[in-house]
Amino acid sequence: MIVLKYTKTNKASLVSHVDLSRAIMRVFRRANVDVFYTKGFNPHPDMYFSPALSLGANSLCEYLYFNGNATKDQIQLLNQYAMQGVTFVDMWKVENVKLARDITWASYVVHMEGIGKMLSAIDKDFCIDKKDQQVAVWDKIKQFEAIDDNTASFVLACGNKNLRCDKVVQSLKKKFNVDCDYKIVKLDMFIDDVSVDDYLKTKCM
């Protein structure tokens, strides 16, 4: 199995997960990356992605994994054909992995005017809006810290128990009755307390 790490920033952050997956398949064909197909009545590329990123958020640590053949020498070629904002940065050949299932946490940095002072509102009763109701999410927040008045870092649940960082930010905006732009950047993802990169290194064939 091949795992590719890529970034998704700037204009690419506004591309949906479905559209991105289609674009990546076109890039693979142009770069002659060999992706195997599943067997059965409706064959499809045997390719999977790490948990989907919220639309509009930037990320330095997205992953896709597939059964097929590729080499690190092809990364430069992949980047030659990739859309603006998507950059492939590393590749591993590993034993079978299921990142979408195993990833548990993600770290983010948020830039927004005044957010450093808003973190005082995050406690055991902190809620986000979800389907017209308030949902408590304290158990999905591992860590949060003010870097300065306008910058904060978060470690939030990811994967099967995902907590979207934009939902946290929107709840803070609502609580403090502010209307301003913000920028979210996902910095890293983890399987328990181990970064995905370090986890993949232990799985290399």
N, C-alpha and C positions, 0 to 999 in steps of 0.2 A: 504494500500500500504506500502511496506517495502522499505526503502532507506538504502543502504550500502555505506560507505565511505571506499576507499582503496587507497593505494599508489602504484605507478608503477615506479620502479627505476632500475638502473643498467642493467642487461641483459634483463629484462622485457621491458625496454624502446624501445628495438629493435623489439618487437613483434607488429604486426599490430593490429588495432582495431578489425578486423574481426576474426583473430586467437585468440585474447584475449577473445572475447565474447564466442567463442566455448569452450575454456579452462575453463572459469568460469562456464559454464553449466555443464561440467564434474565434477568440484569441488562441485557444488551444489548437484549433484546426490550422490556423495560419502558422503557428509555431511548430506544427508537426508533433504535438504532444499526444501520445497514444492513450486514449481513455477506453477502458473496456465497457461493454454494455451488459446489462442484466439479461438473463435468459427468461423465456416465458412468452406469454401471449402479447405483451406490450413492452418490448425491450426499451430501456432508457439508460442514459449514462450512469455508470456505477460511481456516482460522485455525491459527496455530502459536505455540509458546511457547519462551522461552529455556530452557536446561537445567533440568530439574526440581529442586526444592529438597528436601532431606532432610526427612522428616517430623519435626516438633518444632522445626526450626530457624526462626528469624525472618529476615526479609529486608527490606531497604530498597530493593531494586533488582531486582524481577522485571519481565519484559517479555512482552507478547504482541503478535503482529502478524497482520494479516488483510487480505484484499482486500475492500474495501467503502467505505462513506462514513461519515465522522464529523468533527466539529469540536471544537475545544477548549472551546467553549461547553457541550458535553455532559458534560464531566468532572464538573461539580457534580452533574448529574443521575445519572450513573453512581454516584457516591459516596452519593447518597441511597438507592439501591437495593442497594448492595453489602453483603455480609455483614460482621459486626463483625470488624475486624482487616485487612480489605482496603481500601486507599485508593488511588485512581488519582491520580497526581501530575503526569503530563505526557503530551503527545501529539505525534507527528511524522507528517507526510505525506512519505513517502520513495519513492525508487526501490526496486526489488526488493531485499530483504535476506533473509538466512538466518542469523539470530542463533544458532539451535540448532547450526548447523554452524561458525560463525565465532568464537564466543566461546571464548577459550582459558584465561583465568584469572579467579579470583574472590578478593576479599579478605574476611576475616572478623575479628570480634573474639569471643573466648571468655572468659566469666567462670566461673571454677571455683576453689575453694580450693586454693592451692598451685601452680597451673599455671605461674606464672612461673618457679618453680624446676625444674619438670619438663622444660623445653625443652632442658636439657643432654643429654637422652636422644636427641634428634633428630640423627642423623648419617647417613653414607652407608649404614649397615647398618639403619637404621630400617625397621620393617615394620608392616603392619596385618594383621589377620585377615580373610581372604576365602575363603569356601567351605571352611572347615576347613583352611586352609593359610596360611602366612605369605608375604606378598607385599611385596617391597621397593618403596618409593615415593619414594625420595630425588629422583628425576628429576621428580617431580610436585609438589615443594615448592619454590616460587620464593623465598619469604621467610618468616621467623618472628621474632618479637621479644617479649620480656617487657615489658609496659607497667608492671606492678607485680606483686607476689607472686601476686595472684589474677586477673590479666587478661593476656591474650596476644593478639597479632595474627598472622594467617597470610595468605599469598597462595598459593593452591593451584590445581592444574590443574582446569579446568572444561570441560564440553562432551564431545567425543569421548574425551578422556583423563581423565575426571573422577576427582578424589580427594575423597571425602566428608569434610568437616571433622569430623563426628561419629565417623568411623572413626579419625581421628588422635587425637582426644580419648580415645576408648575404649582405644586402644593405650597411651597414656600412663598412664591409670588402671590398666591391667593391669600395666604395667611397674613402677609404684610401689606396687602393691597397695593402692589407695585406693578407697573407695566413697562417692562424693558426687555431688550434682546439679551440672549445668552448664547454661549458656545460651550458645547460638551465635546471632550476628547476622551475616548477610551484608551487607556495606557497599557493595560495588561489583563490577561485572564488567568485563572487559577483552577487547578484541580485540588480541592482542599487547600492546603497552604503552599502548594508547589506551582510555580509558574508553568504555563503550558510548554514554553520553550524547554525548560529543564526536564519536564516530564517526557517530552518527545525524544530528548537526547538519551534517556534511559531505554527507549524502545527501538533505537536504531538497529538495523540489521547489519 
